[in-house]
Amino acid sequence: MKLSEVHKVYFLGVGGIGMSAIARYFLSQGKKVAGYDRTSTPLTDQLSREGIDIHFQDNLYSIPGIFKSTNDTLVVYTPAVPTSHSEMNYFRKEGFTLMKRSQVLGMIMENHRGIAVAGTHGKTTISSMIAHIFRHSGKSCNAFLGGITLNYNSNLLLDPASDYFIAEADEFDRSFLTLFPDMAVISAVDDDHLDIYGERKNLLAAFQQFASQIKPGGVLVVKKDIELRNPDGIRVLSYALNSKADYYASNFRKEGLFNRFDIHTDKEVFSDFILGVHGMLNIENAVAAFAVAHQSGISPEKIRLAMAEYKGVKRRFEIILNTGKVLFIDDYAHHPEELKAFIGSVRDAVPNARISGIFQPHLYTRTRDFAEAFSQSLSLLDDVILLDIYPAREEPISGVDSGMIFGKLSNKGEKILCSKAQLFKVVEEMNPSVLLTIGAGDIDQAVDPLKELLIRMNP
């Protein structure tokens, strides 16, 4: 099925951050859009207000009748939908065209000048930075993002007049192998999704394949020292935070919660950048975004101005509350390396503060595979509040729970294992001055109530 032949699009898992961007795209194209998701969230509420018909029960009778025609309806699904799902099985049995989200993303990208951002962490921030630089500089773009960019309050940016298409390239389920971009970024290849890849060599092979799919004459911007071979027929440019590379940053100067810095190329030094979000990891991400924008013909001065106005992405070092009495930051980190980088960035921002963190592990397999690494990263906190595992797409695994992490914690302050129902009482009794909420599950639903609690406790 060609996308031009599609008049109706039905989504199984419409509330996912990547799925919702594609749903919004088809809605903007004048298509009829509807879908199912497991739970109602602020994002599904917003999609409903925008005109997408959404229901939350796996029920064939809830599928709107106009979506039961096979000749012009495309069904888009996420791999998180179980094989037992009755709506999925109905569409398969009736002969509908079903496509994974990543396949549809690849079809949309193929007629544009594609920029794909891959990596086990950093891709949402880098892709949103690139999109913001393009927009702010006047070059413009279309962008499908894995988070809500705070500059535009959306995960989808559209400009029909622009040929540029920026998208995250997700390694889960090898989804990024549906993309054939003109330019790509690889930010990290940490061990992750071992439930899919089994072992590291298979993960590396998938990233190698992704790099080889860059179109001839294209560009790969890759973090220095990532263990991949340079593909033939493209230019490969390295980037780094504070060591020699094709693009790198140096001369960091503290300015409140933020840093000023310089960016080097092999020929020039561009001075006095300031990024509108905190953290050395974000400066590293900014170097990658600079490289892409610079290679796309945007002047360093325009990039500098755009970076100063960049506000970040929801749930990526998002400052929820900063009153002078209490600092509350929310972050999506769900891998040990991400936790280490996030907590380290907070330490850099408030070096003498007592830092308390709430962490919700994401997936049984990830908890099983990285329990010791999680405990090491979380032990960088003063106080740890550990919640139950958020299962997402997985069924429970015997013997795997948050206790695997809890038992190995070595932090100096309090450590508490509790349920979400107990969380608010635990936080009230702890009365933290710096609080972090961390995780990729539904911990974000506790952010606003925690903010209200902290305000009441610190008038």
C-alpha positions as CSV (number, residue, x, y, z in Angstrom):
1,M,0.0,0.0,0.0
2,K,1.3,3.4,-0.9
3,L,0.7,6.2,1.6
4,S,-1.1,8.2,-1.1
5,E,-3.7,5.4,-1.3
6,V,-4.4,5.6,2.5
7,H,-7.4,7.6,3.6
8,K,-7.9,6.1,7.1
9,V,-5.2,5.1,9.7
10,Y,-5.9,3.0,12.8
11,F,-3.2,2.9,15.5
12,L,-2.7,0.0,18.0
13,G,-0.8,1.8,20.8
14,V,-1.6,5.3,19.7
15,G,-0.5,6.9,23.0
16,G,3.2,6.0,22.6
17,I,5.4,9.0,22.0
18,G,6.6,7.8,18.6
19,M,3.2,6.5,17.5
20,S,1.4,9.7,18.5
21,A,3.8,11.8,16.3
22,I,2.8,9.7,13.2
23,A,-0.8,9.8,14.2
24,R,-0.6,13.6,14.3
25,Y,1.2,13.6,10.9
26,F,-1.6,11.6,9.2
27,L,-4.2,13.9,10.8
28,S,-2.4,16.9,9.4
29,Q,-2.6,15.2,6.0
30,G,-6.4,15.1,6.2
31,K,-6.6,11.4,6.9
32,K,-9.2,9.9,9.3
33,V,-7.3,8.7,12.4
34,A,-8.4,6.6,15.3
35,G,-6.8,4.1,17.7
36,Y,-6.5,2.0,20.8
37,D,-4.2,2.4,23.8
38,R,-4.1,0.6,27.1
39,T,-4.4,3.6,29.4
40,S,-5.5,7.2,29.3
41,T,-2.7,9.7,29.7
42,P,-2.3,13.5,29.2
43,L,-0.9,12.7,25.8
44,T,-4.0,10.6,24.7
45,D,-6.2,13.4,26.1
46,Q,-4.5,15.9,23.9
47,L,-4.7,13.6,20.9
48,S,-8.5,13.3,21.5
49,R,-8.8,17.1,21.6
50,E,-7.0,17.3,18.3
51,G,-9.6,15.0,16.7
52,I,-8.3,11.5,17.1
53,D,-10.9,8.9,18.2
54,I,-9.2,6.9,21.0
55,H,-10.5,4.1,23.2
56,F,-8.9,2.1,26.0
57,Q,-10.5,-1.4,25.9
58,D,-9.3,-4.2,23.6
59,N,-12.8,-4.6,22.1
60,L,-13.6,-5.1,18.4
61,Y,-16.9,-3.2,18.9
62,S,-14.9,-0.1,19.9
63,I,-13.3,0.1,16.4
64,P,-15.2,2.8,14.5
65,G,-17.0,1.3,11.6
66,I,-15.3,3.5,9.0
67,F,-12.0,1.8,9.8
68,K,-13.3,-1.7,8.9
69,S,-12.7,-1.2,5.2
70,T,-9.6,-3.0,4.0
71,N,-8.9,-1.2,0.8
72,D,-8.0,2.3,2.2
73,T,-7.2,1.7,5.9
74,L,-3.7,1.3,7.1
75,V,-3.2,-0.3,10.6
76,V,0.0,0.9,12.4
77,Y,1.1,-1.0,15.5
78,T,3.9,-0.9,18.0
79,P,5.8,-4.1,18.9
80,A,4.6,-3.6,22.5
81,V,1.1,-4.8,21.5
82,P,0.9,-8.5,22.5
83,T,0.2,-11.2,20.0
84,S,-3.0,-12.1,21.9
85,H,-4.5,-8.7,21.3
86,S,-8.0,-9.2,19.8
87,E,-8.0,-6.1,17.6
88,M,-4.6,-6.9,16.2
89,N,-5.8,-10.5,15.4
90,Y,-9.0,-9.1,13.8
91,F,-7.1,-6.9,11.4
92,R,-4.7,-9.7,10.5
93,K,-7.6,-12.2,9.9
94,E,-9.5,-9.7,7.7
95,G,-6.5,-9.0,5.5
96,F,-5.8,-5.4,6.4
97,T,-2.4,-3.8,5.6
98,L,-0.5,-3.8,9.0
99,M,2.8,-2.0,9.4
100,K,5.1,-1.3,12.3
101,R,5.6,2.3,13.3
102,S,9.2,2.2,12.1
103,Q,8.1,0.9,8.6
104,V,5.7,3.9,8.2
105,L,8.4,6.3,9.4
106,G,10.7,4.9,6.8
107,M,8.1,5.4,4.1
108,I,7.6,9.0,5.1
109,M,11.3,9.7,5.2
110,E,12.2,8.2,1.8
111,N,11.0,11.1,-0.2
112,H,12.8,13.7,2.0
113,R,16.3,14.7,2.9
114,G,16.5,12.5,6.0
115,I,18.5,13.1,9.2
116,A,18.2,10.1,11.6
117,V,19.5,10.2,15.1
118,A,20.4,6.8,16.7
119,G,21.9,5.8,20.0
120,T,21.0,3.9,23.2
121,H,20.8,7.3,24.9
122,G,20.8,10.9,23.8
123,K,18.8,10.6,20.6
124,T,15.7,12.5,21.8
125,T,17.7,15.5,23.0
126,I,20.0,15.5,19.9
127,S,17.1,15.2,17.4
128,S,15.1,17.9,19.2
129,M,18.2,20.2,19.3
130,I,18.7,19.7,15.5
131,A,15.1,20.4,14.8
132,H,15.1,23.6,16.9
133,I,18.3,24.9,15.2
134,F,16.8,24.3,11.8
135,R,13.6,26.1,12.8
136,H,15.3,28.9,14.7
137,S,17.7,29.5,11.8
138,G,15.0,29.8,9.2
139,K,16.0,26.6,7.3
140,S,13.0,24.8,8.8
141,C,12.3,21.1,8.8
142,N,9.9,18.3,9.5
143,A,10.6,16.4,12.7
144,F,9.3,13.3,14.4
145,L,10.6,13.3,18.0
146,G,10.6,10.8,20.9
147,G,9.7,13.5,23.4
148,I,7.7,16.7,23.8
149,T,10.0,19.5,22.9
150,L,9.5,22.4,25.3
151,N,10.1,25.0,22.6
152,Y,7.2,23.9,20.6
153,N,5.1,21.8,23.1
154,S,4.9,18.9,20.6
155,N,6.7,15.8,19.3
156,L,5.9,16.7,15.7
157,L,7.1,19.7,13.7
158,L,5.8,20.1,10.2
159,D,6.7,22.4,7.3
160,P,5.4,21.2,3.9
161,A,7.8,23.6,2.2
162,S,10.9,22.0,3.8
163,D,12.7,19.0,2.3
164,Y,14.4,18.1,5.6
165,F,13.0,15.2,7.7
166,I,14.5,14.7,11.2
167,A,13.7,11.6,13.1
168,E,14.9,9.4,15.9
169,A,16.2,6.0,14.8
170,D,15.1,3.6,17.5
171,E,17.3,0.5,18.0
172,F,14.5,-1.4,19.9
173,D,13.3,-4.4,17.8
174,R,15.8,-3.3,15.1
175,S,13.3,-0.6,14.1
176,F,16.0,1.8,12.8
177,L,16.9,-0.6,10.0
178,T,13.8,0.6,8.1
179,L,15.5,4.0,7.7
180,F,17.8,5.1,4.8
181,P,18.9,8.6,5.7
182,D,21.1,11.2,4.0
183,M,22.8,12.0,7.3
184,A,22.8,10.2,10.6
185,V,24.1,10.5,14.2
186,I,25.1,7.6,16.5
187,S,25.4,8.9,20.0
188,A,26.0,5.8,22.1
189,V,26.0,2.0,21.8
190,D,25.7,0.9,25.4
191,D,24.4,-2.6,26.2
192,D,20.6,-2.4,26.2
193,H,17.6,-4.3,24.8
194,L,19.4,-7.5,25.4
195,D,16.0,-9.2,25.4
196,I,16.0,-8.4,21.7
197,Y,19.7,-8.7,20.8
198,G,20.9,-11.4,23.2
199,E,24.5,-10.2,23.4
200,R,26.5,-7.1,22.6
201,K,27.9,-8.3,19.3
202,N,24.4,-8.5,17.8
203,L,23.6,-5.0,19.0
204,L,26.8,-3.7,17.4
205,A,26.0,-5.5,14.2
206,A,22.6,-3.8,14.1
207,F,24.2,-0.3,14.5
208,Q,26.8,-1.2,11.9
209,Q,23.9,-2.1,9.5
210,F,22.2,1.2,10.3
211,A,25.3,3.1,9.5
212,S,25.7,1.2,6.2
213,Q,22.2,2.3,5.1
214,I,23.2,6.0,4.9
215,K,22.8,7.0,1.3
216,P,26.0,7.2,-0.8
217,G,27.6,10.6,-0.4
218,G,26.0,11.1,3.0
219,V,27.4,11.9,6.4
220,L,27.7,10.0,9.6
221,V,28.3,12.0,12.8
222,V,29.4,9.5,15.5
223,K,30.6,9.9,19.0
224,K,34.4,9.4,19.3
225,D,35.5,5.9,20.2
226,I,32.3,4.0,19.4
227,E,33.5,0.7,18.1
228,L,32.1,0.7,14.6
229,R,33.8,0.4,11.2
230,N,33.5,3.4,8.9
231,P,31.0,2.5,6.1
232,D,32.2,2.9,2.5
233,G,30.9,5.8,0.3
234,I,30.1,8.3,3.1
235,R,31.9,10.9,5.2
236,V,32.4,9.9,8.8
237,L,32.9,12.8,11.4
238,S,33.6,12.2,15.1
239,Y,32.4,14.3,18.0
240,A,33.4,14.5,21.6
241,L,32.9,16.5,24.8
242,N,36.5,17.5,25.7
243,S,38.9,15.5,23.6
244,K,40.2,16.0,20.0
245,A,37.7,15.0,17.4
246,D,36.3,16.5,14.2
247,Y,33.9,18.4,16.4
248,Y,34.5,18.9,20.1
249,A,33.7,21.3,23.0
250,S,36.2,22.9,25.5
251,N,36.7,25.9,27.8
252,F,33.7,25.3,30.0
253,R,32.6,28.2,32.3
254,K,29.9,27.9,34.9
255,E,27.0,30.3,34.7
256,G,24.3,29.5,37.3
257,L,22.8,26.1,36.4
258,F,24.4,26.4,32.9
259,N,27.8,26.4,31.2
260,R,29.4,28.5,28.5
261,F,31.7,26.6,26.1
262,D,33.5,26.8,22.8
263,I,33.1,24.4,19.9
264,H,36.1,23.3,17.7
265,T,36.2,21.9,14.2
266,D,39.4,20.8,12.5
267,K,39.8,24.3,11.1
268,E,38.1,26.8,13.4
269,V,37.1,27.6,17.0
270,F,33.6,29.1,17.6
271,S,33.5,30.8,21.0
272,D,31.0,31.5,23.7
273,F,28.1,29.1,23.3
274,I,25.5,28.8,26.0
275,L,22.9,26.1,26.1
276,G,19.5,26.7,27.5
277,V,19.5,23.4,29.4
278,H,21.9,22.1,32.1
279,G,24.5,19.3,32.1
280,M,27.8,18.3,30.5
281,L,26.0,15.5,28.7
282,N,23.7,18.0,27.1
283,I,26.8,19.9,25.9
284,E,28.1,16.7,24.3
285,N,24.7,16.3,22.7
286,A,24.9,20.0,21.5
287,V,28.2,19.2,19.8
288,A,26.5,16.5,17.8
289,A,23.7,18.8,16.9
290,F,26.2,21.6,15.9
291,A,28.0,19.1,13.6
292,V,24.7,18.2,11.8
293,A,23.6,21.8,11.4
294,H,27.1,23.0,10.3
295,Q,27.3,20.2,7.7
296,S,23.8,21.3,6.5
297,G,25.0,24.8,5.8
298,I,23.7,26.7,8.9
299,S,26.1,29.3,10.1
300,P,27.8,29.0,13.5
301,E,26.3,32.3,14.5
302,K,22.8,31.1,13.8
303,I,23.5,27.9,15.7
304,R,24.8,29.8,18.7
305,L,21.6,31.9,18.8
306,A,19.4,28.9,18.5
307,M,21.2,27.0,21.3
308,A,20.8,29.8,23.7
309,E,17.0,29.6,23.1
310,Y,16.7,25.8,23.3
311,K,14.5,24.8,26.3
312,G,14.9,21.1,26.2
313,V,12.5,18.1,26.1
314,K,9.9,17.2,28.6
315,R,11.3,14.6,31.1
316,R,14.9,15.2,30.0
317,F,16.5,17.1,33.0
318,E,13.2,18.9,33.2
319,I,13.2,21.4,36.1
320,I,9.8,21.1,37.6
321,L,10.3,23.3,40.7
322,N,13.1,25.6,41.7
323,T,12.1,27.9,44.6
324,G,15.4,28.4,46.4
325,K,14.1,26.2,49.1
326,V,13.6,23.1,47.0
327,L,14.8,21.9,43.6
328,F,12.7,19.2,41.8
329,I,13.9,17.7,38.5
330,D,12.3,15.0,36.4
331,D,14.2,12.7,33.9
332,Y,13.4,9.8,31.7
333,A,16.7,7.9,32.4
334,H,16.1,4.2,32.5
335,H,19.6,2.7,31.8
336,P,22.5,2.6,34.3
337,E,24.7,4.8,32.1
338,E,21.8,7.4,31.7
339,L,21.3,7.4,35.5
340,K,25.0,8.0,36.1
341,A,25.1,10.9,33.7
342,F,21.9,12.4,35.0
343,I,22.8,12.2,38.7
344,G,26.3,13.5,37.8
345,S,24.8,16.5,36.1
346,V,22.7,17.3,39.1
347,R,25.8,17.0,41.4
348,D,27.5,19.4,39.0
349,A,24.6,21.9,39.3
350,V,24.2,21.7,43.1
351,P,27.5,20.3,44.4
352,N,26.9,20.7,48.1
353,A,23.2,19.7,48.2
354,R,21.7,16.5,49.6
355,I,20.1,14.8,46.6
356,S,17.2,12.4,47.0
357,G,16.0,10.3,44.1
358,I,12.9,8.3,43.2
359,F,13.6,5.6,40.7
360,Q,11.1,3.3,38.9
361,P,12.9,0.4,37.1
362,H,11.6,-0.2,33.5
363,L,11.2,-3.8,32.3
364,Y,11.9,-7.1,34.1
365,T,14.6,-8.0,31.6
366,R,16.5,-4.8,32.0
367,T,16.3,-5.0,35.8
368,R,17.6,-8.6,35.6
369,D,20.4,-7.8,33.2
370,F,21.6,-4.6,34.9
371,A,20.6,-4.9,38.6
372,E,24.2,-4.4,39.9
373,A,24.9,-1.5,37.5
374,F,21.6,0.1,38.5
375,S,22.6,-0.1,42.2
376,Q,26.0,1.4,41.5
377,S,24.4,4.4,39.6
378,L,21.7,4.9,42.2
379,S,24.3,4.8,45.0
380,L,25.5,8.2,43.7
381,L,22.4,9.6,45.3
382,D,22.3,10.5,49.0
383,D,18.8,9.1,49.5
384,V,17.2,6.4,47.3
385,I,13.4,5.7,47.0
386,L,12.9,2.6,44.8
387,L,9.6,1.7,43.3
388,D,8.3,-1.5,41.9
389,I,9.3,-2.5,38.3
390,Y,7.2,-1.0,35.5
391,P,6.5,-3.9,33.2
392,A,5.6,-2.1,30.0
393,R,5.3,-4.9,27.3
394,E,6.7,-7.7,29.5
395,E,5.2,-10.4,31.7
396,P,6.7,-10.9,35.2
397,I,9.8,-13.0,35.4
398,S,10.1,-15.3,38.5
399,G,12.6,-13.9,41.0
400,V,13.0,-10.6,39.3
401,D,11.9,-7.5,41.2
402,S,13.2,-4.2,42.5
403,G,14.8,-6.0,45.5
404,M,17.6,-7.1,43.2
405,I,18.7,-3.5,43.0
406,F,17.7,-2.5,46.5
407,G,19.9,-5.1,48.2
408,K,23.0,-3.9,46.5
409,L,22.6,-0.1,47.2
410,S,25.5,1.5,49.0
411,N,24.3,5.2,49.2
412,K,25.1,7.1,52.4
413,G,21.6,8.2,53.3
414,E,18.2,6.6,53.5
415,K,17.1,3.8,51.2
416,I,13.5,2.9,51.0
417,L,11.6,0.3,48.9
418,C,8.0,1.3,48.5
419,S,4.9,1.1,46.3
420,K,3.5,4.1,44.3
421,A,0.6,4.3,46.9
422,Q,3.2,4.8,49.7
423,L,5.3,7.3,47.7
424,F,3.8,10.6,48.8
425,K,3.9,9.7,52.5
426,V,7.6,8.7,52.1
427,V,8.5,11.9,50.4
428,E,6.6,14.0,53.0
429,E,8.5,12.3,55.8
430,M,11.8,12.7,54.0
431,N,11.2,16.4,53.2
432,P,14.0,16.6,50.5
433,S,15.6,19.9,49.4
434,V,16.6,18.3,46.1
435,L,14.3,15.7,44.6
436,L,14.7,13.7,41.4
437,T,12.1,11.5,39.7
438,I,13.7,9.0,37.3
439,G,12.4,6.4,35.0
440,A,10.7,5.6,31.7
441,G,7.5,4.0,33.1
442,D,4.5,5.8,34.5
443,I,6.4,7.7,37.2
444,D,5.7,10.8,35.3
445,Q,2.1,10.7,36.5
446,A,3.4,11.4,40.0
447,V,5.3,14.5,39.0
448,D,2.5,17.1,39.3
449,P,1.2,15.7,42.7
450,L,4.8,15.7,44.0
451,K,5.3,19.3,42.9
452,E,2.1,20.3,44.8
453,L,3.3,18.4,47.8
454,L,6.7,20.1,47.8
455,I,5.1,23.5,47.4
456,R,2.8,22.9,50.4
457,M,5.8,21.6,52.5
458,N,7.9,24.6,51.5
459,P,5.7,27.7,51.4
